[in-house]
């Protein structure tokens, strides 16, 4: 039986590691996890997100995900939006779900990301 979600992987182009560390590590504040040695040569980076992980995986013919996306729960969505906007990231607010304050943004490669805070 399924017990939970272990990780989500999003794709990125080759040589994405520096941008991944800057965006997900520095800007979003996610701790980077060491990749197991057999997988390290593939490139990409892994980050801790609460009890789960976010894996950035290199895809040869990369195309950004415009609809499919991870939704990351945050403690202060307004503060995060301000930080992202100050770094030049486009923040698009969405108020369609009652009791949830959320916005969408894109990672450095154009993948859709959702950030939300429940009331």
Number of C-alpha atoms within 10 A of each C-alpha: 3 4 5 7 9 9 14 14 15 20 20 28 18 15 11 18 18 11 15 23 20 13 18 21 18 13 14 13 14 18 16 19 13 10 16 9 8 7 9 11 9 13 18 24 24 26 22 17 16 11 8 13 19 21 20 21 19 20 15 10 9 12 13 17 16 11 9 12 16 15 14 13 15 14 11 13 17 16 11 18 21 13 14 17 13 10 11 9 16 15 18 12 15 13 10 9 9 8 10 13 18 24 21 17 19 18 17 16 16 13 19 19 19 19 22 21 16 14 7
